[in-house]
Amino acid sequence: MVVATKFELEPFLSRHQKFKVKVEYNMEELLEMITTARVLFSGENALVEVGIPLVIVGDIHGQYTDLQRIFCAVGRPGKTRFLFLGDYVDRGPQSLECIASLVAWKIAYPKRVFLLRGNHEFASVNREYGFYDELAQRFSVAQAMQLWKEFNDLFSVFPFAALVKGRILCMHGGLSPHLESITDIKNVSV
């Protein structure tokens, strides 16, 4: 799927190639990225099917340097297929860099980068555990609130489970007791 957008993907990703302390963002580019990604994620089901070979990554929690180290160790998206299991934001010092770079990689390689929703991709959690506060430190209060709402709107369309090669079920946490089969998971609307 190719998504038409004004979002400048290549310059955005190139700013994420180095172990920078902070990546500088402007409000407009982040909003354009979120809009582009929302269209892309809206085309996915609650359960995504993923092939192999594959690198599966657990909680990132704002640890951007660790994310960069993972890419250095196993290869960047495009060369390597990735499944991220959620919890991109909160706790660590660079939640924005983590989620912005991962969403940009998803836009660049939609069939090679898969992002699942973790419990920290819910507004009630990331408001309390640091994501909102990080945005408020980097943007005006009004901009931070808008970005926080837009990111949470984007998170709401992330799939919450993946089936690897038709055999391995991956997710951030447990399932509802009302979901008893893979078909039940596939039928959940996000």
Secondary structure, 3 states (H helix, E strand, C coil): CCCCCCCCHHHHHHCCCCCCCCCCCCHHHHHHHHHHHHHHHHCCCCEEEECCCCEEECCCCCCHHHHHHHHHHHCCECCECEEECCCCCCCCCCHHHHHHHHHHHHHHCCCCEEECCCHHHCHHHHCCCCHHHHHHHHCCHHHHHHHHHHHHHHHCCCCCEEEECCCEEEECCCCCCCCCCHHHHHCCCC
